Amino acid sequence: GAVVSQHPSWVICKSGTSVKIECRSLDFQATTMFWYRQFPKQSLMLMATSNEGSKATYEQGVEKDKFLINHASLTLSTLTVTSAHPEDSSFYICSARDFGTGGQGIYEQYFGPGTRLTVT
Amino acid sequence: GQNIDQPTEMTATEGAIVQINCTYQTSGFNGLFWYQQHAGEAPTFLSYNVLDGLEEKGRFSSFLSRSKGYSYLLLKELQMKDSASYLCAVMDSNYQLIWGAGTKLIIKP
């Protein structure tokens, strides 16, 4: 099946610094990637939809200037958390959509393993 | 508005069968997904239903009734490793996934 990787898997940073998280589709081209955030014992919350070569579409309540998304190629999207604060500590998960080249095919989203961010 | 409902938590016994229900109201429908998520890990794909009926895959089966806005995930011969959260998600008319809050399944020996 399709594989999505994320790097780093966990990161600890100081308040006020910026952190970049990479999401890569390893064996397929992903025209669309999604960024989610999940707080403990809560469901996934979609933050933004990232389309290759264009600006990301952010969900209501998500600050686009704080969570910078770049989708420069068909296999890579990055999320940068700028000026991180302790309340940004969360589990960040990306997913990529593969339009029917294999596996379950149609519109399935493949998830990366997630990045656990802790801001001190 | 769009809404996905599933029970918050369920408990079952090892070796038994459990059915996790999901009801939905969305703007358009392009399929329903079930994902499994172990604590601290990302979701993994279990099933996809776009037509009415039952899809069977080993110990797991998923059922869909579009007219009723209803699906269930059936897990047979439960194993301890099945303890996880099970997420129901519906793809709407814009091909966006609308997520349920997840059902935490606890398996007891």
Interface residues (C-beta under 8 A of the other chain):
Chain A: G1 F34 Q42 S43 L44 L46 T49 F91 I93 Q104 I106 Y107 E108 Q109 Y110 F111 G112 P113 G114 R116
Chain B: N30 G31 F33 Y35 G40 E41 A42 P43 T44 F45 Y48 V50 L87 M91 Y95 Q96 L97 W99 G100 A101 G102
